[in-house]
Amino acid sequence: MKQGDTSLIFDINKISEFVFGDPNKRNSEVEITENFIYDKDENKMIPNTREVKEVKVTDFTGQNTIKYDMIKMFIDILDSIEDLKAMSLGQSITLNTLESYEFIKDIKQDNNE
């Protein structure tokens, strides 16, 4: 990429997919409820019933927030680049990472597809 080259764009679809993930993917929580009764003969509590309930949840708020913050930080790092020939190590890694994961792409290549 040359200085002044404006053919790079952010791939919003890839970034959104990374941040929000698969909306159909769910994790589960298991709730176990046990009821006990008092056994007078044994003089102790004994299990009476046990109910296991599995609940599918889709709350990935924490993960999505972290991913969003990461992408926002990467964009801020790219925005701070003044001279492509004098990039810091962090700026170079950020640019290479975003290109490698196809979060940014060359619009010229995109138009040829």
N, C-alpha and C positions, 0 to 999 in steps of 0.2 A: 504494500500500500504506500503510495507516495503522498507527500504533503500536499494538501489541497484536493486530494482525491475524495470526492463526495459520493462515490458510487456504493458505499456501504450503507446498509439499512439494518434496523432491528427486525428480527422475525417475530412479530407479535404472537403468532400462533404457537411457535416453539416456546416462547417465554411464558405464555399463558398456560400451556400444557405443563411446563415445569413447575410453575407456581401453584396451580390448582390441582394438578395430578389427574388421575382417572376418577371422574365423578361416580362411576359405578363401583369402585373399590370401597369396601366397608370393613371396619374392624368390628369386633364384637366384645361385649361385656357379659359376664356371667354373674348372675345373682343367685345365691343359695340361701333358702329360708328353711330353717329347721325349727320344729316345734317340739317341746319337751313336756312330759307329764311327770308328776311326782309319784314314785313307786313307794307306797307305805311299807310294804314288806321288806324291800331292800334299803329303805330309808335314803333314797337318792333320786335324782332326776334321770329319766331315761328318754331316749329319742322316741317321738311319737310319729311325726311325719317329716318328710323332707321334700322340698320343692326346688327344682333347678330351672331357672329361667335365663335363656340366652337372648340378649337384645343386640340387634345390629345397629351400629351408630355410624354416622358419617362426619363426625366433627374432627376435622384436621386443621382447626384454626391455628394452633400453635405452629405446626409444620408449615402451613401456608404463609404465616406471618414471617417466619424465618427466611423462607425462600424469597418472598417479596422483598424483604430488607436486603438480602444478598444481591438480587438483581438491581435494586435501586442503588446500592453501594457501587456495584460494577459500572453502572451508567455514570454515576458521579465521578468515578475514577477516570473513565474515558473522557468525560467533559473537561477534566482538568488538564488534559494533554495539550500543550501549546506547540510542541515541535516533535514530530514523529521520530526524528533522528536522535532526539535527546530524551527519550522516555526512560523513566525509572524502571527498576526491575519489576515493581508491583504493577506499573502501568502496562509493561510488556506482557506479563503473565495474565493480566485481566483481558487484554485484547486477544491474546492467543486462546484463552479459555473460552471466551464468548464466540470466537470464530470456530473453534474445535467442536463445541457443542451446538453449533449452527444457530446461536442466538442472534448473531449478526451475519449478514451475507452480502455478497456483491450483487447489487440490483441488476447489473449487466448480465450476470449468469442467470438470475431469476427470470429475466425477460426472454432469454434464449431457450428456456425449458418448455 
